[in-house]
C-alpha cells in the first residue's frame, strides 16, 4: 500500500516543560475522564482511531501483516502497553485540525502565534480562525509561529510528537499513518518514511486525537492517567456487522471476566490480539435494526475488582448524526451470561464455577488433571484431593477400594482377584470419595482378571497401579468406572463451587 500523499509528519521533538507549567496556570481546569465525553471530547471518530492504535500496540505483528512491503522494518515493533487518553491532548489536536481548515494550511506548526487564552475560548468562542486564534488577529508569526509543542502547551499538555492527515475518515487517517511507506528505511531507526508508524507503536504515555473539518491530528505526549481499560469503541457506526473492541492492560494478570453490557444484556468478549494481560478484546453484533444502542464495557480484574469503561454513562452505537455519541444514561444491570471460554473448568464470569473436563479427569484450581497416586495408596492425587489407603485385601480402582471385605479377596501373594464383589469400604483423610454398592458383575461374581504388577515394597497392584487403574478387560468393570467417574465429577464440581462462592 502506498502512503497517500496527503499524509505528513515530523519526528522533531521539542521540550516544553517550562511552557507547560506556565500554561497550566492560564488554561482552564480539565477533569480527567475515563471513557466519558465532556463537551463532545472525544468524539466517535477520535475514539475509533485511539482504539485501532491500541489494538496495534498489543500485537504489532498481526496489525502490520496488512502493510506488506511498505513496512520493511515491521520486525522492529514489539508489543507495548496501550496509550491512555489525555483530554488536554485531545483538545489541542482537534483545535489544530480546525485551525488548519479555517486558515487553509497543512503543517504541524501553526501559521501564527496562537493566543495564550485559546484553551479557554476554543471551541465555544473561537473556531480556529485567525481572527480569534492568532495574536494580532491575522495569520503571521509574532514574532515566531507556534510549533506543535508550543501550541499543545497552551492546554498544559507536554507534547512528544504529532501526526497529521488531510482526511476526517478515521480508517483512512489510521491506515495512512500506520501503513506509510518506509521508503527504504534500514534497521529500527525512525526516519521520514516511517515516523508516524514509529510514533504510534513506540514509547507509551498519553494520546489525544482530533478529527474535525476534514482533518485528523494525533498528539502523543504524557504522562497519562492509568486505567486498565484504556480505550473502547465500535465500528462501523452501524452495519450488517459491527465490531466492538476494548483494550485491556494489567500487569497483575489477565481479567477474570471480559464483557460488554449491551442494552442490559451481557455478552462475553474474546481476546483477539495480544495477551490476556495486554490485549484487545472484541465481539461482533450482526444485523441490528436501525436505532441507538447503549453499551459499556465491564471487566473483572485478577483481584476480583470490577472495572468499567466508561466509568459512568454509556457509549452509543448508531448511524452518525442519528444518535448521540455518548449518553449519561447507563444500561440496566444485566443477567450474567456464563463465559466458559476455551478452558475446561474454572470461573464462569458470573460468580459460579464450571467443569467440562474429560470423564477421566478432574478439575483442580481452574484446570483438569488426572489423579496420580503412589502404588500403595490412592493419594495425594496431585489434583488437590487426598489419598486413601484401602483396607486389607482390597485395591484402589478409580479412587474406590474394591475387592472382598476380609481374608484374601485380593490375594497379596498372587495379585489375583477373588470372588468377592466390590465394596464401598474406604478410609479417607479428605472429603471422601464416591461410593458404589454394585460391581461390574451380578450375583457377586468376580470381576475379570487384569494384568498384575508388583509395586515397590512387594505390594502387587493391578496394571496402572494407584488411582490410575484404568485398563480393564470385559464390559463388567466399566459399570464401576462410569459410576466412579460420575460420582467424582459431582463431588469435584460441588467442592470447587463451595470453595469459590466468594469470587465474582
C-alpha positions in Angstrom: 0.0 0.0 0.0 1.3 3.4 -0.9 1.0 6.1 1.6 -1.4 8.8 0.5 0.4 12.0 -0.4 -1.9 13.9 1.9 -0.1 12.4 4.9 2.9 14.1 6.6 4.6 14.1 9.9 7.7 15.3 11.7 9.8 13.4 14.2 11.4 16.5 15.7 10.9 16.6 19.5 10.9 19.8 21.5 11.0 20.3 25.2 8.2 22.4 26.5 8.1 21.5 30.2 8.5 25.2 31.3 5.9 26.3 28.8 3.5 23.6 30.1 3.9 24.8 33.7 3.1 28.4 32.7 0.2 27.3 30.6 -1.2 25.2 33.5 -1.9 28.5 35.3 -3.6 30.1 32.3 -5.6 27.2 30.9 -8.9 26.1 32.4 -9.0 23.1 34.7 -9.8 20.0 32.6 -11.1 17.0 34.6 -9.7 13.6 33.6 -12.5 11.4 32.5 -12.3 7.6 31.9 -14.3 7.0 28.8 -16.8 9.7 29.3 -17.4 12.5 26.9 -17.0 16.0 28.2 -18.4 18.8 26.0 -18.0 16.4 23.0 -14.4 15.5 23.7 -13.6 12.9 22.5 -15.9 12.3 19.5 -16.7 9.0 17.9 -14.0 9.2 15.2 -11.3 10.1 17.7 -12.3 7.1 19.7 -12.1 4.8 16.7 -8.5 5.9 15.9 -7.5 5.6 19.5 -8.8 2.0 19.8 -7.3 0.9 16.5 -3.9 2.3 17.6 -4.2 0.5 20.9 -5.1 -2.8 19.2 -2.0 -2.4 17.0 0.2 -1.8 20.0 -0.9 -5.0 21.7 0.1 -7.1 18.6 2.1 -5.1 16.0 3.0 -8.2 14.0 -0.7 -9.1 13.4 -1.5 -5.4 12.6 1.3 -4.9 10.2 0.6 -8.1 8.3 -1.7 -5.9 6.1 1.1 -3.4 5.4 3.2 -5.5 3.1 6.5 -4.2 1.6 5.7 -0.7 2.9 6.6 -1.9 6.4 10.1 -3.3 5.7 11.0 -2.7 9.4 7.9 -4.3 10.9 10.1 -6.7 12.9 11.3 -3.8 14.9 8.0 -3.3 16.7 7.2 -5.3 19.8 4.0 -5.3 22.0 3.7 -2.3 24.3 1.1 -1.1 26.7 -1.9 0.9 25.2 -1.9 4.7 25.1 -4.0 6.3 27.8 -6.4 9.0 26.9 -5.5 12.7 27.5 -8.2 15.2 27.3 -5.7 18.1 27.0 -4.0 16.5 24.0 -7.4 15.7 22.6 -8.5 19.3 22.7 -5.1 20.6 21.4 -5.3 18.1 18.5 -8.8 19.0 17.5 -8.0 22.7 17.6 -5.1 22.1 15.2 -7.5 20.2 12.8 -9.9 23.2 12.9 -7.2 25.9 12.5 -5.7 24.1 9.5 -9.1 24.1 7.8 -10.0 27.7 8.8 -6.7 29.2 7.9 -6.1 27.0 4.8 -2.8 25.4 5.6 -1.4 21.9 6.2 1.6 21.5 8.6 2.3 20.6 12.1 3.4 24.1 13.0 0.7 26.8 13.3 0.7 29.6 10.8 0.7 32.2 13.5 1.4 32.8 17.2 -1.6 31.3 18.9 -3.2 33.4 21.6 -2.5 32.3 25.2 -6.1 32.2 26.1 -7.1 29.8 23.3 -7.7 26.9 25.7 -10.4 29.0 27.4 -12.1 30.1 24.1 -11.9 27.1 21.9 -14.3 25.7 20.7 -17.2 27.6 22.2 -16.0 31.1 21.3 -13.2 30.6 18.8 -13.4 28.1 15.9 -9.8 28.2 14.9 -10.0 31.2 12.6 -7.0 33.6 12.6 -9.3 36.5 13.9 -9.7 34.8 17.2 -6.9 32.2 17.4 -3.9 34.3 16.3 -2.1 37.1 18.0 -3.0 40.3 16.1 -6.0 38.6 14.5 -4.2 37.6 11.3 -2.0 34.7 10.2 1.6 35.6 10.7 4.3 35.0 13.2 4.5 37.4 16.1 7.5 37.0 16.4 7.5 33.3 15.8 4.9 30.8 14.7 3.9 28.3 17.3 5.3 24.8 16.9 3.1 21.8 17.7 4.7 21.6 21.1 4.2 25.3 21.7 0.5 25.0 20.8 -0.1 22.0 23.0 1.5 23.7 25.9 -1.4 26.2 25.9 -3.6 23.3 27.1 -1.0 22.4 29.8 0.0 19.4 27.7 3.5 18.2 27.1 3.8 17.0 23.5 6.2 14.4 22.3 5.3 14.4 18.6 2.4 14.8 16.2 0.9 13.2 13.2 -1.5 14.9 10.8 -3.7 13.8 7.9 -5.9 15.6 5.4 -8.9 13.4 5.9 -11.7 13.1 8.5 -12.2 9.4 7.8 -10.8 7.5 10.8 -9.9 4.5 8.8 -8.1 6.4 6.1 -6.2 8.5 8.7 -5.2 5.5 10.7 -4.0 3.5 7.7 -2.2 6.4 6.2 -0.2 6.7 9.4 0.2 3.0 10.2 0.9 1.7 6.7 3.0 4.6 5.3 5.9 3.7 3.0 9.1 3.3 5.0 11.0 4.3 1.8 13.9 2.0 2.2 14.4 2.6 6.0 17.2 0.3 7.2 17.2 -1.0 10.7 15.0 0.2 13.5 15.9 3.9 13.5 12.8 6.0 12.7 13.1 8.1 9.5 10.9 10.4 7.4 9.2 7.4 5.8 8.1 5.6 9.0 7.9 8.5 11.5 4.1 8.1 12.1 4.2 4.4 12.5 7.2 4.6 14.8 5.3 7.2 16.8 2.1 5.2 17.2 3.9 2.0 18.0 6.7 3.5 20.1 7.0 4.6 23.7 4.0 4.7 25.9 2.2 7.6 27.6 -0.9 9.5 26.6 -2.5 10.4 23.4 -5.3 12.6 22.0 -6.7 12.5 18.5 -8.5 15.4 16.9 -10.8 14.8 14.0 -12.7 17.9 12.5 -13.1 20.0 9.4 -11.7 17.4 7.1 -8.5 16.8 9.0 -7.2 14.4 11.6 -4.4 15.0 14.1 -2.7 12.7 16.6 -0.8 14.2 19.5 1.4 11.9 21.6 2.7 13.1 25.0 2.5 12.2 28.6 2.1 11.1 31.1 -1.4 9.7 31.0 -3.6 8.7 33.9 -3.7 4.9 34.0 -6.9 2.9 33.6 -7.0 -0.8 33.0 -9.5 -0.4 30.2 -7.5 2.2 28.1 -10.0 2.6 25.3 -13.0 1.0 23.7 -15.5 1.7 20.8 -17.4 0.1 17.9 -17.0 0.3 14.2 -18.6 0.9 11.7 -21.2 3.1 13.3 -23.9 0.5 12.4 -23.9 -2.0 9.7 -24.5 -5.7 8.8 -21.6 -6.5 11.1 -20.5 -4.0 13.8 -17.4 -4.9 15.8 -17.0 -3.8 19.4 -13.4 -3.5 20.8 -11.8 -2.7 24.1 -8.1 -2.6 25.1 -7.1 -4.0 28.5 -3.8 -3.7 30.3 -3.0 -5.1 33.7 0.5 -6.4 34.7 -1.1 -8.1 37.7 -2.7 -10.7 35.4 -5.5 -11.4 32.9 -9.0 -10.4 33.6 -11.3 -12.9 35.3 -14.1 -11.7 33.0 -14.4 -9.5 29.9 -17.8 -8.5 28.8 -19.9 -5.7 27.2 -23.3 -4.7 28.7 -25.3 -4.0 25.5 -28.7 -2.6 26.4 -28.9 -4.6 29.6 -27.7 -7.9 28.1 -24.1 -9.0 28.9 -22.0 -10.7 26.1 -18.6 -12.1 26.7 -15.6 -10.5 24.9 -12.9 -12.7 23.3 -9.2 -12.0 23.3 -8.4 -11.2 19.6 -5.0 -9.5 19.8 -2.1 -9.6 22.2 -2.0 -11.4 25.5 -4.7 -11.6 28.3 -2.7 -9.1 30.3 -2.2 -6.7 27.4 -4.7 -7.3 24.7 -7.6 -6.2 22.6 -10.9 -7.9 23.2 -13.8 -8.0 20.9 -17.2 -9.3 19.8 -19.5 -8.7 16.7 -23.1 -7.6 16.5 -24.9 -8.6 13.3 -28.0 -7.3 11.5 -29.0 -4.9 14.2 -32.1 -2.8 13.2 -31.5 0.9 12.8 -31.6 2.5 16.2 -29.5 3.8 19.0 -27.9 1.2 21.3 -26.3 2.0 24.6 -23.4 -0.1 25.9 -20.4 -0.1 28.2 -17.5 -2.4 28.9 -17.3 -4.4 32.2 -14.1 -6.4 33.1 -13.2 -8.1 36.4 -9.5 -7.9 37.1 -7.3 -10.6 38.5 -8.1 -9.4 42.1 -11.8 -9.6 41.5 -12.4 -5.9 41.2 -14.9 -4.7 38.6 -13.6 -2.2 36.1 -15.9 -0.4 33.7 -15.4 1.8 30.6 -16.8 4.4 30.5 -16.9 4.7 34.3 -20.3 6.5 34.1 -22.8 6.8 31.2 -22.5 4.8 28.1 -21.2 4.8 24.5 -23.9 4.8 21.8 -24.0 2.7 18.7 -26.0 4.0 15.8 -25.7 5.9 12.5 -23.7 9.0 12.7 -26.0 12.0 13.0 -28.9 9.9 14.1 -27.7 9.1 17.6 -25.6 10.9 20.3 -22.1 9.5 20.6 -22.2 9.4 24.3 -25.1 9.3 26.8 -25.3 9.9 30.5 -27.8 7.1 30.7 -26.5 3.7 31.7 -28.0 0.3 30.6 -29.6 -1.7 33.4 -27.5 -4.3 35.1 -27.9 -7.5 33.1 -28.3 -11.1 34.0 -24.9 -12.6 33.7 -24.1 -14.9 30.8 -21.5 -17.5 31.8 -18.3 -17.2 29.8 -16.6 -20.6 29.6 -14.0 -19.5 27.0 -11.6 -22.2 25.9 -10.9 -23.7 29.3 -12.3 -26.8 30.8 -13.1 -25.6 34.3 -13.0 -22.5 36.5 -14.7 -19.2 36.9 -17.7 -18.8 34.6 -17.6 -15.0 34.9 -20.9 -14.9 36.7 -19.9 -15.9 40.2 -20.0 -19.6 39.5 -17.6 -22.3 38.6 -17.8 -24.9 35.9 -16.2 -28.1 34.7 -16.2 -29.7 31.3 -13.2 -31.9 31.7 -12.9 -35.4 30.1 -14.6 -38.0 32.2 -11.3 -39.5 33.4 -10.0 -36.1 34.6 -10.9 -33.8 37.5 -10.9 -30.0 37.6 -8.4 -28.6 40.1 -7.6 -24.9 40.5 -9.1 -24.0 37.1 -7.5 -26.9 35.2 -8.3 -30.5 34.6 -5.9 -33.2 35.7 -5.8 -36.9 36.3 -5.3 -38.2 39.8 -1.9 -39.7 40.3 -1.4 -41.7 43.5 1.5 -43.8 44.6 1.3 -47.5 44.2 0.5 -48.1 47.9 -2.3 -45.6 48.2 -4.9 -43.6 46.4 -3.5 -40.2 47.0 -2.3 -37.4 47.4 -3.5 -37.5 43.8 -1.7 -34.3 42.6 -5.1 -32.7 41.8 -5.9 -31.3 45.2 -7.5 -34.5 46.5 -6.5 -36.8 49.3 -5.1 -40.3 49.1 -6.7 -43.1 50.8 -5.3 -46.5 52.0 -7.6 -49.4 51.1 -8.5 -51.9 53.8 -6.5 -55.1 53.7 -7.5 -57.4 50.9 -8.8 -54.5 48.7 -7.3 -52.5 45.9 -7.7 -48.9 44.6 -9.6 -48.6 41.3 -10.5 -45.0 40.2 -10.4 -43.9 43.9 -12.7 -46.7 45.1 -11.5 -49.6 47.1 -12.7 -52.8 45.5 -12.4 -56.5 46.4 -13.6 -58.6 49.4 -14.0 -57.3 52.9 -11.7 -59.7 54.6 -9.5 -62.7 54.2 -7.9 -63.0 50.8 -10.4 -61.4 48.3 -7.4 -59.8 46.6 -4.6 -62.3 47.3 -1.4 -60.2 48.1 0.8 -63.1 47.0 -0.7 -63.7 43.6 -2.4 -60.5 42.8 -5.4 -62.4 41.6 -9.0 -61.1 42.3 -11.3 -63.1 44.5 -14.9 -63.9 44.1 -15.9 -61.1 46.4 -17.9 -58.2 44.9 -16.6 -54.7 45.1 -17.4 -52.9 48.3 -17.6 -49.3 49.3 -15.2 -49.5 52.2 -12.7 -46.7 52.2 -10.7 -44.6 54.5 -10.1 -41.0 53.7 -8.3 -38.1 55.1 -10.2 -35.6 52.9 -13.8 -35.2 51.9 -14.3 -38.8 50.9 -14.8 -40.5 47.5 -17.7 -41.7 45.5 -19.3 -44.9 46.8 -20.7 -47.8 44.9 -22.7 -50.7 46.1 -22.8 -52.7 43.0 -19.9 -54.0 40.9 -19.3 -54.8 37.3 -20.8 -58.3 37.7 -24.0 -59.7 39.1 -24.7 -62.1 41.9 -21.4 -61.5 43.5 -19.3 -63.0 40.6 -15.7 -61.9 40.5 -14.5 -59.3 38.0 -12.4 -60.3 35.0 -8.7 -60.7 35.6 -6.4 -57.8 34.9 -2.7 -57.9 34.5 -0.8 -57.6 37.7 2.5 -55.9 38.6 4.5 -55.8 41.8 4.6 -52.4 43.3 7.6 -51.1 45.2 7.9 -53.0 48.5 6.5 -56.1 47.0 2.8 -55.0 47.1 1.2 -56.2 44.0 -1.3 -54.0 42.3 -3.2 -54.1 39.0 -1.9 -52.5 35.9 -1.7 -48.7 36.2 -1.5 -49.1 40.0 -2.8 -46.4 42.2 -5.6 -44.0 41.2 -4.8 -44.5 37.6 -6.1 -48.2 37.3 -8.0 -47.8 34.1 -7.0 -50.8 31.9 -9.8 -53.4 32.0 -10.9 -56.4 30.0 -14.6 -57.1 29.5 -17.6 -54.9 29.9 -18.4 -55.6 33.6 -16.0 -53.2 35.4 -16.9 -50.3 33.1 -20.1 -50.0 35.0 -17.9 -49.4 38.0 -15.8 -46.9 36.1 -18.8 -44.9 35.0 -20.3 -44.8 38.5 -16.9 -43.7 39.9 -16.4 -41.0 37.3 -19.8 -39.6 37.6 -19.6 -39.6 41.4 -16.2 -37.9 41.4 -17.3 -35.3 38.9 -20.3 -34.4 41.0 -18.2 -34.2 44.1 -15.4 -32.2 42.4 -17.7 -29.6 40.9 -19.6 -29.2 44.2 -16.4 -28.9 46.2 -15.0 -26.3 43.8 -18.1 -24.2 43.9 -18.4 -24.3 47.6 -14.8 -23.2 47.9 -15.1 -20.3 45.5 -18.5 -18.9 46.3 -16.9 -15.6 47.4 -15.4 -14.9 44.0 -17.3 -12.7 41.5 
